[in-house]
Amino acid sequence: MNEAGGPAQAASLAQEILHALYDLAARPEGLASFLSLWETWAAPQRLLPPGARSWPEAHFALAAELLDRCSVGGADQCVLDLYPAVAAFLSDGGPQIAKVNPAAMDTLALYDGAGISRLPLDAADLNKLRQMTRLVAEGRIEGPITLRLRHQGSGGLLICRVSKSPGTAVPPLALIVTSELNWTEGLTRSLRAAFGLSPAEVDITRAISRGQSLTEIAEQRGRSAETVRTQLRTILTKTETHGQSDLVRVALTLLQGACLPEDRLAQPERTAALPRLSTSLRLSAGRRMDYLEFGDPKGVAVLYLHSDWGLTRWPARAEAAAAARGLRILVPLRAGYGASSPLPEGTDAIEGVSADLAALLDTLGLTEVIVLSMGGDLRFALHLAHRRPDLVAAVLGAAPLLPLHDAHEAASLSGWPGWLRSNARFTPGLMPLVTRALLSRASRHNLPQAALCAQGPDRIVATDPEMRAAMQAGLAQSLLHNELCGAAALARGLCGTESDWGSLLSQSLVPLTLLQGSEDPFAPQGALTHPLRTGREVRVQQIPQAGHLLMFTHWQDLFSALDALRHKITHP
């Protein structure tokens, strides 16, 4: 091993990362484990010059697409239905197979309840498969496990991928996906589109997936073994894989998604409707924007921007206090959140969202509103104030997030906040997969809350009934209203927060107050201590023993700041 830790170790970790990407697509509830492994590899990469960094970009999109395709069937769908063109079955490692799919019936002559000894394997390989199946099914080994077994019939390889089957079957079952496949035109299109493989390279990949040796492939194609070996090296380079096993794994994984019928790609059924709390506004080009309203309908208008996380609701006492203080709270659901229409393709997010906000205020006939923004939504508040100074009287930024400057600043953050912000800044292509896993049906009841309430004072939000209810209601209204749209909106939002919008701080001349928690896990230390802008002075107030979720834990301080701004507006 050399001083840098050893190229062999780095290559091994890179190979493990590639495997983990596709495992995450199959098991999104394992997101926390994936991100921990990812950071081991990615953190040193971020410290390299931009040209020296190497990210598996093509695999980001493929894994995200696979997760989408494999999760739309719903919780009651049999997992075997996701493998229409590859032999797969469920087993607990005992002498009998629990359930098989049609492809396993056709290619391996299996049936529900058949003896596992019907598999075309010798005794040693059969015992190995049963042992790994039992260990994975019982959770004693963290799957998936890939086994390369010898097919007694063809003499080639029978590759089996063993993973824990979802569900609560008794005894617990493992899912075994084999390399006995029906290569489809959909898979060919996926490989060519994703990696730019030529027809010959696809054919070689297909033959390798069926367990053929390079010598056998060369004979069949009428080429020399060295020519095929050269073509294989090109395939491995294009697919960013590190050997034939990796290549087969990618092909098998893509087959899972490529063979799903098109009608399975329809939008999933939406979650049960909440009590109607919003009003719809029709925007230009037929677009829709929903917004909530509470507080005093005749009070001072406060436009509340809900952050990338869509935290649209406040604790019940805070919403009641808004009415008592004479505040009319308007909560627009940003484009792509809840039932609000996304922005037209190619629209700049800051420009588009600001235009939607202005349209809402113009429709309601409001001027001189106070804009209260959470987190990175400060960018929308500042841009609206700059473009429409006739509408915005002041801006209050709660737990503001300014874009990360460099990898060292990102490295100062830990846990969920560090993972999310660092990857949004340096590997935005990974974010659709991460947010899709975060909001998946397998994860939605714990991971979003864990990401927000992971550290310090924010932990109380996960345990306090009133705060937790407000957070869950907001997530259900915005991000979880439609799983796919919410994940896409969150990915765009997190990446948008890390875009270069810092110049907006110097453009707005309205009164600006920033409230920062002293223990905000999403903000690097000293993020607001440097000069923020030229022009009028900005007021920065630090709230002791507060984290990122100020709207839940310290709403009284936010109301005090709103009162101060209201007084400054009415008594300049």
WOLIN-V315637 format. One record per pair of residues at least 24 apart in sequence whose C-alpha atoms are under 10 Angstrom apart, sorted by the first residue. I is the first residue (numbers start at 1). J is the second residue. Records with the same first field share a line. If there is no record, write none. Layout:
I->J + J
This chain:
10->41
11->242
12->242
13->37 + 38 + 40 + 41
14->38 + 41 + 42 + 54 + 55 + 56 + 240 + 241 + 242
15->240 + 241 + 242 + 243 + 246
16->41 + 246
17->41 + 42 + 56
18->56 + 59 + 60 + 63 + 240 + 241 + 242 + 246 + 249 + 250
19->144 + 241 + 246 + 249 + 250
20->63 + 144
21->56 + 59 + 60 + 62 + 63 + 64 + 430 + 433 + 434
22->59 + 60 + 62 + 63 + 64 + 66 + 67 + 249 + 250 + 253 + 254
23->63 + 67 + 143 + 144 + 163 + 253
24->63 + 64 + 66 + 67 + 433 + 434 + 437
25->62 + 63 + 64 + 65 + 66 + 67 + 68 + 69 + 70 + 71 + 253 + 433 + 434 + 436 + 437
26->63 + 66 + 67 + 68 + 70 + 71 + 144 + 163 + 166 + 253 + 256 + 437
27->67 + 70 + 71 + 144 + 163 + 164 + 165 + 166 + 437 + 440 + 442 + 443
28->67 + 71 + 433 + 434 + 435 + 436 + 437 + 438 + 439 + 440 + 441 + 442 + 443
29->437 + 438 + 439 + 440 + 441 + 442 + 443 + 444 + 446 + 447
30->437 + 438 + 442 + 443 + 447
31->433 + 434 + 435 + 436 + 437 + 438 + 443 + 447
32->415 + 416 + 419 + 434 + 437 + 438 + 447 + 450 + 451
34->434
35->415 + 416 + 419 + 420 + 423 + 434
36->415 + 416 + 419
38->419 + 423
39->415 + 418 + 419 + 422 + 423
42->422 + 423 + 426 + 427
43->407 + 408 + 410 + 411 + 419 + 422 + 423
44->407 + 411
45->407 + 426
46->406 + 407 + 408 + 410 + 411 + 422 + 423 + 425 + 426 + 427
47->406 + 407 + 408 + 411
48->407
50->426
53->426
55->240 + 426 + 427 + 429 + 430
56->239 + 240 + 241 + 427 + 429 + 430
57->240 + 427 + 428 + 429 + 430
58->194 + 195 + 238 + 239 + 240 + 429 + 430
59->194 + 195 + 239 + 240 + 241 + 250 + 429 + 430
60->427 + 428 + 429 + 430 + 431 + 432 + 433 + 434
61->194 + 429 + 430 + 431 + 432 + 433
62->190 + 191 + 194 + 250 + 253 + 254 + 257 + 433
63->250 + 253 + 254 + 257 + 430 + 432 + 433
64->429 + 430 + 431 + 432 + 433 + 434 + 435 + 436 + 437
65->254 + 257 + 258 + 432 + 433 + 436
66->253 + 254 + 255 + 256 + 257 + 258 + 433
67->256 + 257 + 433 + 436 + 437 + 440
68->257 + 264 + 265 + 267 + 268 + 433 + 436 + 437 + 440 + 483 + 484
69->256 + 257 + 258 + 259 + 260 + 261 + 262 + 264 + 265 + 266
70->256 + 257 + 260 + 264 + 265
71->264 + 265 + 268 + 440 + 441 + 442
72->264 + 265 + 266 + 267 + 268 + 269 + 440 + 441 + 483 + 484
73->264 + 265 + 266 + 267 + 268 + 269
74->268 + 269 + 441
75->166 + 167 + 441 + 442
76->167
78->165 + 166 + 167
79->165 + 166 + 167 + 175
80->165 + 175 + 176 + 177
81->256 + 260
82->255 + 256 + 257 + 259 + 260 + 261 + 264
83->177 + 181 + 252 + 253 + 255 + 256 + 257 + 258 + 259 + 260
84->181 + 182 + 255 + 256 + 257 + 258 + 259 + 260 + 261
85->180 + 181 + 182 + 183 + 184 + 255 + 256 + 258 + 259 + 260
86->177 + 178 + 179 + 180 + 181 + 182 + 183 + 252 + 255 + 256 + 259
87->160 + 176 + 177 + 178 + 179 + 180 + 181 + 182
88->160 + 161 + 162 + 175 + 176 + 177 + 178 + 179 + 180 + 181
89->162 + 173 + 174 + 175 + 176 + 177 + 178
90->133 + 137 + 162 + 163 + 164 + 165 + 172 + 173 + 174 + 175 + 176 + 177
91->116 + 130 + 133 + 134 + 137 + 162 + 165 + 171 + 172 + 173 + 174 + 175 + 176
92->130 + 131 + 132 + 133 + 134 + 135 + 136 + 137 + 138 + 164 + 165 + 169 + 170 + 171 + 172 + 173 + 174 + 175
93->127 + 128 + 129 + 130 + 131 + 132 + 133 + 134 + 135 + 136 + 137 + 138 + 172 + 173 + 174
94->130 + 131 + 133 + 134
95->130
97->173
98->173 + 174
99->173 + 175
100->175 + 176
103->180 + 181 + 182
104->177 + 178 + 180 + 181
106->180
107->180 + 181 + 182
108->180
119->151 + 152 + 153 + 158
120->149 + 150 + 151 + 152 + 153 + 154 + 155 + 158
121->149 + 150 + 151 + 152 + 153 + 155 + 157 + 158
122->149 + 150 + 151 + 152
124->149
125->149 + 150 + 151
126->150
129->160 + 161 + 162 + 176
132->162 + 163 + 174
133->161 + 162 + 163 + 164 + 173 + 174 + 175 + 176
134->162 + 164 + 172 + 173 + 174
135->162 + 163 + 164 + 174
136->162 + 163 + 164 + 165 + 172 + 173 + 174 + 175
137->162 + 163 + 164 + 165 + 171 + 172 + 173 + 174 + 175
138->164 + 171 + 172 + 173 + 174
139->163 + 164 + 172 + 173 + 174
143->174
144->174 + 175 + 176
145->176
146->176 + 177 + 178 + 245 + 249
147->178 + 245
148->178 + 179 + 211 + 245
149->211
150->211
151->211
154->210 + 211 + 212
155->211 + 212
156->208 + 210 + 211 + 212 + 213
157->208 + 209 + 210 + 211 + 212 + 213
158->209 + 210 + 211
159->209 + 210 + 211 + 245 + 248 + 249 + 252
160->249
161->249 + 252 + 253
166->442
177->252 + 253 + 256
178->252
179->209 + 210 + 211 + 248 + 249 + 251 + 252
180->209 + 210 + 211 + 252
181->206 + 209 + 210 + 252 + 255
182->255 + 259
183->209 + 210 + 251 + 252 + 255 + 258 + 259
184->255 + 258 + 259
185->258 + 259
186->254 + 255 + 257 + 258 + 259 + 260
187->251 + 252 + 253 + 254 + 255 + 256 + 257 + 258 + 259
188->251 + 254 + 255 + 258
189->258
190->251 + 254 + 255 + 257 + 258
191->239 + 250 + 251 + 254 + 255 + 258
194->238 + 239
195->235 + 236 + 237 + 238 + 239 + 240
196->235 + 238 + 239
197->234 + 235 + 238 + 239
198->235
200->228 + 231
201->228 + 231 + 232 + 234 + 235
202->235
204->228 + 231 + 232 + 235
205->231 + 232 + 235 + 236 + 244 + 247 + 248 + 251
206->247 + 248 + 251
207->248
208->232 + 244 + 245 + 247 + 248 + 251
209->244 + 245 + 247 + 248 + 249 + 250 + 251 + 252
210->248
211->244 + 248
267->482 + 483 + 484 + 485
268->482 + 483 + 484
269->481 + 482 + 483
270->480 + 481 + 482 + 483 + 484
271->476 + 477 + 480 + 481 + 482 + 483
272->476 + 481
273->476 + 477 + 481
274->473 + 476 + 477 + 481
275->477
276->477
277->477
278->331 + 332 + 333 + 477
279->332
280->332 + 333 + 339 + 340
281->332 + 340 + 356 + 359 + 360 + 363
282->340 + 341 + 359 + 360 + 363
283->341 + 355 + 356 + 359 + 360 + 363
284->356 + 359
285->344
286->341
287->335 + 340 + 341 + 342 + 343 + 344 + 356
288->335 + 336 + 339 + 340 + 341 + 342 + 356
289->332 + 333 + 334 + 335 + 336 + 337 + 338 + 339 + 340 + 341 + 342 + 356 + 357 + 359 + 360
290->331 + 332 + 333 + 334 + 335 + 337 + 338 + 339 + 340 + 341 + 360
291->330 + 331 + 332 + 333 + 334 + 338 + 339 + 340 + 360
292->329 + 330 + 331 + 332 + 333
293->328 + 329 + 330 + 331 + 332
294->319 + 320 + 322 + 323 + 327 + 328 + 329 + 330 + 331
295->319 + 320 + 321 + 322 + 323 + 324 + 325 + 326 + 327 + 328 + 329 + 330
296->320 + 321 + 322 + 323 + 324 + 325 + 326 + 327 + 328 + 329
297->323 + 326 + 327 + 328 + 329 + 330
298->323 + 326 + 327 + 328
299->323 + 324 + 325 + 326 + 327 + 328 + 329
300->325 + 326 + 327 + 328 + 329 + 366 + 368 + 369 + 370 + 566
301->326 + 327 + 328 + 329 + 330 + 361 + 366 + 367 + 368 + 369 + 370 + 371
302->327 + 328 + 329 + 330 + 331 + 368 + 369 + 370 + 371 + 372 + 392 + 394 + 395 + 396 + 562
303->328 + 329 + 330 + 331 + 332 + 357 + 360 + 361 + 369 + 370 + 371 + 372 + 373 + 381 + 392 + 395
304->329 + 330 + 331 + 332 + 333 + 370 + 371 + 372 + 373 + 374 + 377 + 381 + 396
305->330 + 331 + 332 + 333 + 334 + 357 + 371 + 372 + 373 + 374 + 375 + 376 + 377 + 378 + 380 + 381 + 397 + 398
306->331 + 332 + 333 + 334 + 372 + 373 + 374 + 375 + 376 + 377 + 474 + 478 + 551
307->333 + 334 + 373 + 374 + 375 + 376 + 377 + 378 + 380 + 398 + 399 + 400 + 401 + 490 + 493 + 494 + 497
308->334 + 337 + 374 + 375 + 376 + 377 + 478 + 479 + 489 + 490 + 491 + 492 + 493 + 494 + 495 + 496 + 497
309->337 + 374 + 375 + 376 + 377 + 448 + 452 + 471 + 474 + 475 + 478 + 479 + 486 + 489 + 490 + 491 + 493 + 494
310->334 + 337 + 338 + 374 + 471 + 473 + 474 + 475 + 476 + 477 + 478 + 479 + 480 + 486 + 489 + 490 + 493
311->374 + 470 + 471 + 472 + 473 + 474 + 475 + 476 + 477 + 478 + 479 + 549 + 551 + 552
312->470 + 471 + 472 + 473 + 474 + 475 + 476 + 477 + 478
313->467 + 469 + 470 + 471 + 472 + 473 + 474 + 475 + 477 + 551 + 552
314->466 + 467 + 468 + 469 + 470 + 471 + 473 + 474 + 551 + 552 + 553 + 555
315->465 + 466 + 467 + 468 + 469 + 470 + 471 + 473 + 551 + 552 + 553 + 555
316->466 + 467 + 469 + 470 + 552
317->466 + 467 + 552 + 555
318->551 + 552 + 554 + 555 + 556 + 559
319->555
321->555 + 556 + 559
322->559
325->559 + 562 + 563
327->559 + 562 + 563
328->369
329->370 + 371 + 372
330->360 + 361 + 371 + 372
331->357 + 372
332->356 + 357 + 360
333->357 + 477 + 478
334->478 + 489 + 493
335->489
336->478 + 479 + 482 + 485 + 486 + 487 + 488 + 489 + 490 + 492 + 493
337->475 + 477 + 478 + 479 + 480 + 481 + 482 + 485 + 486 + 487 + 488 + 489 + 490
338->474 + 475 + 476 + 477 + 478 + 479 + 480 + 481 + 482 + 483 + 485 + 486 + 489
339->477 + 478 + 479 + 481 + 482 + 485 + 486
340->478
341->485
342->485 + 488 + 489
349->380 + 492 + 493 + 496
350->377 + 379 + 380 + 381 + 382 + 383 + 384 + 496 + 501
351->380 + 383 + 384 + 387
352->380
353->380 + 381 + 383 + 384
354->379 + 380 + 381 + 382 + 383 + 384 + 385 + 387 + 388
355->380 + 383 + 384 + 387 + 388
356->384
357->381 + 384
358->384 + 385 + 387 + 388 + 391 + 392
361->391 + 392
362->391
365->391
366->390 + 391 + 392
367->391 + 392 + 393
368->392 + 393 + 394 + 569
369->393 + 394 + 395 + 566 + 569
370->394 + 395 + 396 + 510 + 511 + 562 + 565 + 566 + 569
371->395 + 396 + 397 + 512 + 562
372->396 + 397 + 398 + 513 + 514 + 558 + 562
373->397 + 398 + 399 + 400 + 514
374->398 + 399 + 400 + 401 + 515 + 548 + 549 + 550 + 551
375->399 + 400 + 401 + 402 + 497 + 516 + 522 + 523 + 548 + 549 + 550
376->400 + 401 + 402 + 403 + 493 + 494 + 495 + 496 + 497 + 498
377->401 + 402 + 493 + 496 + 497
378->402 + 497 + 501 + 504 + 505 + 514
379->403 + 496 + 497 + 499 + 500 + 501 + 502 + 503 + 504 + 505
380->497 + 501 + 504
381->504 + 508
382->501 + 503 + 504 + 505 + 506 + 507 + 508 + 509 + 510 + 512
383->501 + 503 + 504 + 505 + 507 + 508
384->508
385->504 + 507 + 508 + 509 + 510 + 511
386->504 + 505 + 506 + 507 + 508 + 509 + 510
387->507 + 508
389->508 + 509 + 510
392->510 + 511
393->509 + 510 + 511 + 512 + 565 + 566 + 568 + 569
394->508 + 509 + 510 + 511 + 512 + 513 + 562 + 565 + 566 + 568 + 569
395->508 + 510 + 511 + 512 + 513 + 514 + 562 + 565
396->511 + 512 + 513 + 514 + 515 + 539 + 558 + 561 + 562 + 565
397->512 + 513 + 514 + 515 + 516 + 540 + 558
398->513 + 514 + 515 + 516 + 517 + 541 + 548 + 549 + 550 + 551 + 555 + 558 + 561
399->514 + 515 + 516 + 517 + 518 + 520 + 522 + 523 + 542 + 543 + 546 + 547 + 548 + 549 + 550 + 551
400->514 + 515 + 516 + 517 + 520 + 522 + 523 + 527 + 528 + 548
401->497 + 498 + 516 + 520 + 522 + 523 + 524 + 527 + 528 + 548
402->497 + 498 + 499 + 500 + 501 + 502 + 505 + 523 + 524 + 527 + 528 + 532
403->495 + 496 + 497 + 498 + 499 + 500 + 501 + 502 + 523 + 527
404->497 + 498 + 499 + 500 + 523 + 524 + 527
405->498 + 499 + 500 + 527
408->524
409->523 + 524 + 525 + 527
410->522 + 523 + 524
411->524
412->521 + 522 + 523 + 524 + 525
413->520 + 521 + 522 + 523 + 524 + 525
414->455 + 521 + 522 + 524
415->451 + 454 + 455 + 521 + 522
416->447 + 448 + 450 + 451 + 452 + 453 + 454 + 455 + 521 + 522
417->451 + 452 + 453 + 454 + 455 + 520 + 521 + 522 + 523
418->521 + 522 + 523 + 524
419->451 + 522
420->451 + 491 + 494 + 495 + 522
421->494 + 495 + 497 + 498 + 522 + 523
422->495 + 498
423->494 + 495 + 498
424->491 + 492 + 493 + 494 + 495 + 496 + 497 + 498 + 499
425->494 + 495 + 496 + 497 + 498 + 499
426->495 + 498
427->495
428->491 + 492 + 494 + 495 + 496 + 498
429->491 + 495
430->491
431->487 + 488 + 490 + 491 + 492 + 494 + 495
432->484 + 487 + 488 + 489 + 490 + 491 + 492 + 495
433->487 + 488 + 491
434->487 + 490 + 491
435->483 + 484 + 486 + 487 + 488 + 489 + 490 + 491 + 492 + 494
436->483 + 484 + 485 + 486 + 487 + 488 + 490 + 491
437->483 + 487
438->483 + 487 + 490
439->475 + 479 + 480 + 482 + 483 + 484 + 486 + 487 + 490
440->480 + 483 + 484 + 487
441->480 + 483
444->475 + 476 + 479 + 480 + 483
445->472
448->472 + 475 + 479
449->475
452->521 + 522 + 548 + 549
453->521 + 547 + 548 + 549
454->521
455->519 + 520 + 521 + 522 + 547 + 548
456->519 + 520 + 521 + 545 + 546 + 547 + 548
457->517 + 518 + 519 + 520 + 521 + 545 + 546 + 547 + 548 + 549 + 550 + 553
458->519 + 520 + 521 + 545 + 546 + 547 + 548 + 549 + 550 + 552 + 553
459->547 + 549 + 553
460->549 + 552 + 553
461->549 + 552 + 553
464->552 + 553
466->552
467->549 + 551 + 552 + 553
468->552
470->552
471->549 + 552
502->532 + 533
503->532 + 533 + 534
504->532 + 533
505->531 + 532 + 533 + 534 + 535 + 538
506->532 + 533 + 534 + 535 + 536
507->533 + 534 + 535
508->533 + 534 + 535 + 536
509->533 + 534 + 535 + 536 + 537 + 538
510->535 + 536 + 537 + 538
511->536 + 537 + 538 + 539 + 565 + 568 + 569
512->536 + 537 + 538 + 539 + 540 + 565
513->537 + 538 + 539 + 540 + 541 + 561 + 562 + 564 + 565
514->538 + 539 + 540 + 541 + 542 + 558 + 561
515->539 + 540 + 541 + 542 + 543 + 550 + 557 + 558 + 561
516->540 + 541 + 542 + 543 + 544 + 546 + 547 + 548 + 550
517->541 + 542 + 543 + 544 + 545 + 546 + 547 + 548 + 549 + 550 + 554
518->542 + 543 + 544 + 545 + 546 + 547 + 548
519->543 + 544 + 545 + 546 + 547 + 548
520->545 + 546 + 547 + 548 + 549 + 550
521->546 + 547 + 548
522->547 + 548
523->547 + 548
